[in-house]
């Protein structure tokens, strides 16, 4: 690792503490584009930077849509003027969001996801590839939130394929209680439930991941226990919520 790379990593860490996620993402982007293999800590820095940047735009988009709905139901005289300005604002947020998603997806496809034979890969290489494929699935899933028509369907299917590739790889290379494998199962099941509208498949995927991890929990290393069990709790909560919604007598679907 060169001195410049080490300096960029320090910049990313400091930027995270200062909540300067644009600077954090730029530093990690430069490292990724240099061809360096990122270690676990560096992968997490990259992930945190873009998750915060994109997460802020996702949150802003939801807030703006909520305000738009309220204004549309209002009878004020300047309603159309306000909506015109708000629609421009929504478009700006959507463009900003799309740019950031495209940026991280380009990094993943061009620089980070390797195409080596999985049968020849060691544990660290498998874990790294699963991590990046999960990220790819995540960002295409996020893109479905603002996608329309055929575009949304394309994002959903690309997300599903990335998750599926990561899922098959994780089953053959990672322990069932591995935090990355569990996080993948969590997010993949969310895609099934929220985007693809397949609640039974979502529950099965989440439940199978939870049960497999529980059966193997005794072999979980102490330094991984907190991360893995936290994700298991999220899986369990989702399963309970989804099953309760399925049984809801007020559900008209």
N, C-alpha and C positions, 0 to 999 in steps of 0.2 A: 504493500500500500504506500503510495507516494505521499509526500508532505502536503501537497495540495488537497488530496483526498481527506487526510486527517484533519486539515484545517476546515474543510467543508463540513465534516461531521460535527466538529465543535460548533461551527456556526449554526447548524441545524438544531443542536441541543439547546444552545442559548436562545435561538429564535423560538423554540417550543416553550421555554420558560417565560419568554416575553410575549407569548401568544401572537407572534408574528408568523403566521402559518404560510403566507405567501413567500417569505424569505426562506422558511424551512423547506418548503416544497422545491424552490429553485435550487437550493444547495443539494438536496437529495437527487433532483433531476440531473444535475451536472455529474454527480457520481455515477448514476445509472447509465448515462450516455457515454461515460468513459470506458465502459466495458468491465468495470470491476465487479467481482462477485460479492454481493452483499451478505454480511453475516446476519444472524437473527436480530440483533439490536438495530442494525442499519435498515433491515427490511421493515421493522416496526416504526422507525423514524419516518420512512417513506410513506407507510400506511397512515400514520397519525396525521402527517401534514395534509395529504389529500382528503382524508376523511373529514377533517375539520373544515377545509375549504369548501368541499362539495356539500357537507352537512349544513353549513351556514346558508348556502343557496337553496337547498331543499326546504329548509325551515322558512326562509324568506318567501319562497314560492307558495307554500301552504298558507302563510299569513296573508299574502296578497290576494290569493284566490278567495279566502274567507271574507276579506273586505269587499272584494268585487261582488260577491253574492249578496252581501248586505246592501250595497249601494244599488244593485239591480232591483232589489225589493223596495227601495225607497222611492218616494214621490217628490223629491226636491226638484226645484226648477233647474239647477245646474247639474243634474244627474249625468247627462250625456257628456258634458265637458269633463267631469271628474272621471268618468269611465274611460274616456279617450286618453287622458293622462295616465291612468292606472294601467291600461292595456299596454301602453308603451313601456311602462316600468316593468310589467310582467315579462314582456318580450326581452328587455335588457337582462333581467335575471335569468331567463331561460337560455339566452345566448351565452352568458357568463358560465352558467352551469354546464352547458354542452361543451364549451371550450375546455373546461377543466377535466371533464370526463374523457374527452378525446385525447387530451394531453397524457393522462395517466394510462389510458388504454394503448396509446402509441408506445409509451415506454415499456409496457408489459409485452406487447407483441414484438417490438423491434429489438429490445435490449435485454429483457429479463426472463421471459419464458423460453427455456432451452428445448431443443428438439431431440435430445439424446434418447437412446433406447432405454425404456424404463427397466428392462431386465438387467441392464448393465449399471444402473445407477445405485449409489450407496444411499444409506438412510438420510443423510443430510441433503443430498440432491433431490430425493423424493419429497422430503418435507418442504424444501424450497419451491419446487415446482407446484406442489399442492397449494402452498401459500399464494403464489402468483396467479394460478388458475382461479382460486377462490376470489381474489381481488378482481379478476376480469369478470367473473360472474356477478360480483357485487355491483360493479360500475355499470354494466349493461342492465342490471335489475333497476338501479337508480334511474337510468335513462328511460325506462318504461313509464316512470311517473310523469314525465312531461312529453312522452311520445304520443303521436296521434295516428290512428288507423293502421295502415300496413307498417309504418315505421315502428310503432309500438310492438307489433307482433314480431318484427325482425329483432328488436332488442331483447324481447322475452325469450325467443328461441336461441339467440346467441348466448344469452345468460345461462339458459338451461344446458346447452352443450358444454360450456366452460365448467359449470358445476359438475356435470356428469363425468367429464374427463377427470376432474380432480377427485371426484368421489371414488371412481374405480381405482385410480392410482393410490388413494389413501387406504382403501381396503386391503390392498396387497402389500403396502409398505409401511403403514403406521399403526401403532397400537390403538385399540378402540378408545382408550382414555386420553389419547394425545389431544392437546388443546386445539391444534390447528384442524385436526380431523373433526373434532366436536363442533368447532366454530363453522366449519364447512357444512356439516349436517344441519346446524341451526339455520344458516342463511339459505341453504338449498330448500329446506322445508318451508321457509317464509316465501320463497319464490312460488312454490306449489300452491300455497294457501292464498297469498295476497294478489299475485299476478296471474297465475294460470287457472285460479279458481278450482283447484283440485284438493279439497280438504281431506279426503280419505288418504290420498297419497302423502300429503303433508304430515298427517298424524302418524302414519306408518313409518315414514322416514325418520321423524323425530323420535318416535318411541323405540324403534330398533337401535338407533344410535345411543339413546339413554340406557336401554337395557344391556347392550353390549359393554358399555363403559362401566356400569354398575357391577357386572359380573367379573370385570378385570380390575376393579378398583384397588384391591390389595397390593397389586404390583406397581401402583402409581408412585413415582418418586416424590419425596417431600417438597422439592423445589417447584414441582409442577402441580401440586395438589390444589392450590388456591385457584389458579387459572382454569383448570379442568372442571373442578366442582362448581365454579361460578357459571360456566357455560351449561353444565348439566342442570343447574337450577333454572336457567332460562329455557332450556328444552322442556323441562317438566312443566313450567308455567305456561308455555305455549300449548302444550298438549292438553292441559286442563282447560285452558281458555277455548281452544278450538273444539274440544269435545262438548263443552257446555253450550257453545253457540250452535253446534249441530243438533243438540237436544232441546234448544229453546222453543217452547210452544208458540212464542210470538213471532217466530221466523216464518215469513210468508213464502220463502223460496221453496 
